[in-house]
Amino acid sequence: MKITGVTPWLVKADSSYWGEYLFVEVTTDEGISGWGEITSTTKIANRALCAILKQVGAVIAGEDPSHIERLWHKLFRSFTYMGSRGAACECVSAIDIALWDIRGKVLDKPIYELLGGPVRDEISLYTHPDQSKFTTKEGVVAEIRAIVDSGHVALKFDPYPYQGHRERERRDGYLDGMMSRSDERKAAELTALIRETAGPEIEILIDAHGRFDVPTAIRLCRSLEEAGNIDWFEEPVPPESYGALKQVRDKVSAAISVGERAHTKWDFVPILENKLADYIMPDVTWTGGITELKKIATLAEAYYVPISPHDAGGPINVLAGAHVMMTVPNFYRLETSRWDLSIYNVLMHTPLDNSRGSLKLSRSPGLGIEMNRDYLTANQLELA
């Protein structure tokens, strides 16, 4: 069997926070295709990835798709002199996930069986409320109760308002790193309401999105510790400075979680060696795919640090992370961007089962899904 091509599928979808998904199909000369995903958080990033993927297809055409480890290094090292993190690593991730999907289909086994077999029966989840419904107290209460009633026992949200007239820039990047006392109070009040509504047994996770400077992050974390008995404080500062992260970690009591913007096992070594996080949260579609996520999990296991894969994309993101976590002893929870995963049903012919707040993987080969080509084709976005 030989690889014949790589096709990026940039698909318009209402279920995506970003309005689109970026799936990647790897085809072979025996008619078996594998699917990956590397949906990013901006449209410019998704289009840049599509351009790179077209070149990647030429690099691996004619290769044996079962040589997953070798192809990982071949692609990764192809970007060494331009920088092998970021977009380069995400393209490697997409190909790697698709190759594992192909391998599972060839051997007629789910991917988790190829990674050492399951150590659990299902995947515990944490999920997100729809914060567009948080315009009133009643809206907050209704949304949190719906999540609790669905069987989920952990949820995550960002309680901090995005300030100023350049909201989109503040959402995607770091500007002054500050937060007003008024907005700090609003965040604490929201967190207290969610804790009251959810009850003491529900785990409440806070996402700061790497938006704050050191003193602001410390202040905000402490205010939420008092308001809502939070279970973790995620990305308190931008990811570029481990020194800043250490300053925050040394001054707060809440557990710290980082890693969605870390690429490859090499980025996680200093985090673990310097005891900078209580949880790590690599994204399988950004950090190097299934191959690398498994290695990162094993690395964290040596430090007794639990792993909780990040997800801001679509169903392949969820499934690729879940297959690895089925085999990982130090697994905490897998993120889902919505608590009702039926939103993904139009994308594929195989609905995901997250009843009672946990994901159940089938024994179907590969990732275990069949994509809905008719829907993808009808909603494919044109690239310039």
C-alpha positions, 0 to 999 in steps of 0.5 A, spaced: 500 500 500 502 506 498 500 513 499 497 517 493 495 524 496 493 529 502 486 533 501 485 538 506 477 539 507 476 546 510 468 545 511 463 551 513 459 548 520 455 552 524 457 547 530 464 550 530 466 556 534 470 558 529 465 557 523 469 552 520 473 545 521 479 543 517 479 536 516 485 532 512 484 526 508 490 521 506 488 517 500 492 510 498 492 506 492 488 501 495 482 505 496 483 506 504 483 513 506 484 516 513 482 522 516 485 527 521 483 534 523 487 540 525 482 546 526 485 552 528 482 558 532 482 563 526 481 563 519 487 565 516 491 560 520 486 554 517 488 557 510 495 557 511 495 550 513 491 548 507 497 551 503 502 547 507 498 541 506 498 541 499 506 541 499 506 535 504 502 531 500 507 531 495 513 529 500 509 523 502 506 521 496 508 513 494 510 512 502 508 506 505 502 509 510 504 503 515 511 507 517 508 512 521 514 513 526 518 514 520 513 519 516 512 523 523 520 524 523 520 525 516 515 531 516 517 534 522 524 535 520 522 537 514 521 544 517 527 544 522 530 550 519 523 554 519 521 552 525 518 545 527 512 548 532 506 551 530 503 550 523 508 545 521 507 541 527 499 541 526 500 539 519 504 533 522 499 532 527 493 531 521 497 526 517 499 522 523 492 521 525 490 519 518 495 514 518 493 511 524 486 511 522 488 507 515 492 502 520 486 501 524 482 500 518 487 495 514 488 491 521 481 491 522 482 494 529 480 500 533 486 505 534 486 504 542 488 496 540 494 498 536 497 502 542 497 497 547 489 496 549 484 499 553 486 500 561 478 503 562 472 502 558 470 509 557 473 516 557 471 521 562 469 528 560 469 535 562 465 540 557 463 547 556 457 551 557 454 555 552 456 562 554 452 566 549 446 564 554 449 567 560 446 574 559 441 573 565 442 569 572 436 565 569 440 563 563 446 561 567 442 557 572 439 553 566 445 552 562 449 549 568 443 545 570 442 542 563 450 540 563 449 537 570 443 533 568 446 530 562 451 526 567 457 531 566 461 532 573 466 537 570 465 543 566 470 549 564 468 556 562 472 563 562 469 568 566 473 574 564 469 579 560 473 581 554 475 588 554 475 594 550 473 596 542 478 591 540 475 585 543 477 580 537 484 582 538 484 581 545 481 574 545 486 572 540 492 575 543 495 578 549 495 586 549 496 589 556 495 583 560 490 587 565 483 586 568 479 591 571 476 591 578 469 591 576 470 585 571 474 581 576 468 582 581 463 580 575 468 574 574 467 572 581 460 573 582 459 568 575 463 563 578 460 563 585 453 562 581 455 556 577 458 553 583 452 554 587 448 551 581 452 546 580 453 543 587 459 541 591 461 535 587 461 538 580 469 540 578 469 547 576 475 548 571 477 556 569 480 557 563 484 564 563 486 563 555 493 566 557 491 573 557 494 576 563 500 579 566 503 576 573 500 580 578 493 580 574 493 572 574 495 571 581 489 576 583 484 573 579 486 566 581 485 568 588 479 571 587 476 565 584 479 560 589 475 564 594 468 565 590 468 558 587 472 553 590 475 552 583 479 545 581 484 548 576 486 555 573 488 554 566 493 558 562 494 564 567 499 567 563 501 567 555 505 560 554 512 564 552 514 565 559 515 559 563 518 564 568 512 568 569 508 561 569 512 559 575 511 566 579 504 565 578 504 558 581 508 559 587 503 565 589 496 561 588 493 555 591 489 552 585 491 547 581 495 549 574 493 546 568 497 548 561 499 545 555 494 546 549 499 551 546 505 546 547 508 542 541 511 536 542 514 532 548 520 537 548 515 543 550 513 539 555 520 537 558 521 543 562 514 544 564 514 537 568 522 538 570 520 545 573 514 542 576 510 548 573 503 544 572 499 540 576 495 537 569 498 538 562 493 538 556 496 537 550 491 538 543 492 531 539 491 535 533 496 541 534 502 537 538 504 532 534 498 527 533 496 520 536 504 518 536 506 524 540 500 524 544 502 517 547 509 519 548 507 526 552 502 522 556 508 517 558 513 522 559 507 525 564 506 519 567 513 518 570 512 525 574 505 522 576 502 528 573 495 527 570 494 528 562 487 532 560 487 533 552 485 539 550 479 540 544 477 546 540 475 543 534 471 537 531 469 530 532 476 527 529 479 531 535 475 528 540 476 521 537 483 521 536 485 524 543 480 519 546 483 513 543 490 515 546 487 516 553 483 509 553 491 506 553 493 511 558 494 510 566 495 517 568 488 520 564 484 525 568 479 527 563 478 529 555 475 536 553 469 536 549 467 543 546 460 542 547 456 538 552 451 535 547 455 532 541 449 531 537 452 537 533 457 533 530 452 528 527 451 532 520 459 531 519 459 523 519 455 517 519 457 515 526 454 519 532 458 519 538 455 517 544 457 521 550 451 519 555 452 520 562 458 524 561 463 519 558 465 518 551 464 510 549 468 508 543 466 503 538 470 497 536 470 499 529 476 499 526 481 506 526 478 512 529 471 508 528 467 513 524 465 514 517 465 521 514 459 524 511 462 526 504 456 529 501 455 534 507 463 535 506 462 536 499 456 541 499 459 545 505 467 545 502 470 552 502 473 555 496 481 557 497 484 562 493 
